[in-house]
């Protein structure tokens, strides 16, 4: 006997699509910043200043690796988990998005601190990336806080 998908079920799973969109944006930003760093170029900052200062600082690399690469890996992991949650209701995918997001928060906070108080310049791309991480984590937190097996969740029978 097939069961119709209820509105709360669909709404909860839609959070996976939102997380995936945010992670996808973060992935594109981090790939762009990685390409700029590796090519020795200057990030396009539009009317804002500071991207080049941040990109050329000693803090733009960790052990010789551009920090944006770590962001790309994290965003890709969140994207994969969110898509698995959205497409199949696979709760471990949501857990992956949540845990990677949680682990990314201290790094994003530290890098933002460096921009504001050590480097003395703000990169709009870095701020946008940080926003994708924080927002995706908040959405995953809300989805995770839904009690497993509650009416309207994928685990409900």
CORMO-V897058 format. One record per backbone hydrogen bond with DSSP energy under -0.5 kcal/mol. NH is the residue of the N-H (numbers start at 0). CO is the residue of the C=O. If there is no record, write none. Layout:
nh=NH co=CO
nh=NH co=CO
This chain:
nh=9 co=5
nh=10 co=6
nh=11 co=7
nh=12 co=8
nh=13 co=9
nh=14 co=10
nh=14 co=11
nh=15 co=12
nh=16 co=12
nh=17 co=13
nh=18 co=14
nh=19 co=15
nh=20 co=16
nh=21 co=17
nh=22 co=18
nh=23 co=19
nh=24 co=20
nh=25 co=21
nh=26 co=22
nh=27 co=23
nh=28 co=24
nh=29 co=25
nh=30 co=26
nh=31 co=27
nh=32 co=28
nh=33 co=29
nh=34 co=30
nh=35 co=31
nh=36 co=32
nh=37 co=33
nh=38 co=34
nh=39 co=35
nh=39 co=36
nh=40 co=35
nh=44 co=42
nh=47 co=44
nh=53 co=49
nh=54 co=50
nh=55 co=51
nh=56 co=53
nh=59 co=56
nh=60 co=57
nh=61 co=64
nh=64 co=61
nh=66 co=59
nh=68 co=65
nh=69 co=65
nh=70 co=66
nh=71 co=67
nh=72 co=68
nh=73 co=69
nh=74 co=70
nh=75 co=71
nh=76 co=72
nh=77 co=73
nh=78 co=74
nh=79 co=75
nh=80 co=76
nh=81 co=77
nh=82 co=78
nh=83 co=79
nh=84 co=80
nh=85 co=81
nh=86 co=82
nh=87 co=83
nh=88 co=84
nh=89 co=83
nh=90 co=88
nh=92 co=89
nh=93 co=89
nh=94 co=90
nh=95 co=91
nh=96 co=92
nh=97 co=93
nh=98 co=94
nh=99 co=95
nh=100 co=96
nh=101 co=97
nh=102 co=98
nh=103 co=99
nh=104 co=100
nh=105 co=101
nh=106 co=102
nh=107 co=103
nh=108 co=104
nh=109 co=105
nh=110 co=106
nh=111 co=107
nh=112 co=108
nh=113 co=109
nh=114 co=110
nh=115 co=111
nh=116 co=112
nh=117 co=112
nh=117 co=113
nh=118 co=113
nh=119 co=113
nh=119 co=114
nh=120 co=114
nh=123 co=121
nh=126 co=122
nh=127 co=123
nh=128 co=124
nh=129 co=125
nh=130 co=126
nh=131 co=127
nh=132 co=128
nh=133 co=129
nh=134 co=130
nh=135 co=131
nh=136 co=132
nh=137 co=133
nh=138 co=134
nh=139 co=135
nh=140 co=136
nh=141 co=137
nh=142 co=138
nh=143 co=139
nh=144 co=140
nh=145 co=141
nh=145 co=142
nh=149 co=146
nh=152 co=149
nh=155 co=152
